[in-house]
């Protein structure tokens, strides 16, 4: 399975972006899908994850601003990012976990700057 992330870019503080991650095959079997991010000089951190049943786990730093969703028909996992802040600047990676494998997308740059 290959994951292709898209939707990153440059946005002003307070703006919105929607990231999408398309899988080359069915995501139905993946227990968890979601997004990590890595800012320069920092460790990769979990942003948001969604289980096969729709339960979500959202990092405290983005709770109330970011929403994660998955579409088992279109084989995508999406991250809606609102009220973006400068500290959200990072490379965002989508991932998919299906026992025992973890798959990663190539990363998409999100830059929040005026």
N, C-alpha and C positions, 0 to 999 in steps of 0.2 A: 504494500500500500504506500502510495506517495501522497504527501500533503502539500498543497500549494497555497500559501498565504498571500493576501492582497489587501489593498485599501489603506496602506500607510501613506504618510505625507507630512506636509508642513501645515500647521494650523495655529491660529492665534489663541492665546489664553481665553478660556470660556467657550471655545468652539467645540465642535463635535466631529468625530470620525467613526466610521464603521469598518471594522476589519472582518474579512471573510477567509475561511480556510476550506478549500475544496479537497476532498479525498478522491483518489483515483478509483476506489471501489466502495463497496457498501460500508457504512459506518455502524450498521445495525448491531454488530457484535462487539463494538467497543464499549467497555464498561464506563470509561470516563474520557471526556475530551475537554480541551480548554486551552488556556493561554498562559504563558510565562512571559516575563520581560527581563531584559538586562540593560541597565544603564551603564555608561562608561565608568569603569573602576568599581563597579558593584557586582554582587553575586546575582545570579538569575533568581527571580522570585516568582511565585505563583500569583497570577492576577485573578483568574476566575476559572472555575471548572464546572462541568455539568455531567451528571450521570445519565445512564441510559433511561432512567425513569423520570428524568427532568429535574431532579434535585440539584441545587447549585451550591457552590462554595465560592464566596467573593472575598477577596482580601479587604481588610479593614480600611486600607489606604484609598480604596476606590469604591467602597460600598456607598450606594446611593447615587453614584455617577455612572458606573459601568454595569452593563447587563450582558450576560452570556446566554446564547441560545443554540440549539442544534436542530437541523432539519434532516431527518432520516430518509426522506424521499430524495432531496437534492444532494445528500451526502456532504453537508456543510456544517461547520460550527462558526458562529459569528460572535463578534464582540462589539457592542454598541458603546461608544465612549462619549459621554457628555461632560460639560463643564470641565474641560481639560485644563490641566495646570502644567507649569513648566516642569515640575517634578515627575510628570508622566512621560517625559522624553526618554525613549529607550528603543531598543530593537525588540519587537514582539514576536514570539514564537508560538505557533499552535502545536498541540500535541494530541496524540490519541493513545490510550492505554487499553489493550485487550490482552488479558493474561495469556502468555507471559511477556508479551512484547510491548514496547513503547516506540511510537513513531513520532518524528519531528518534522515540522515544516522548515522552510529555509530562512524564515525571519523577515519581518518587514519593519522599516524604520518609521517611527512616529516622533516628530519633532514639534514641540509646543513652544512657540516663540513669537514675540511681537516684532 
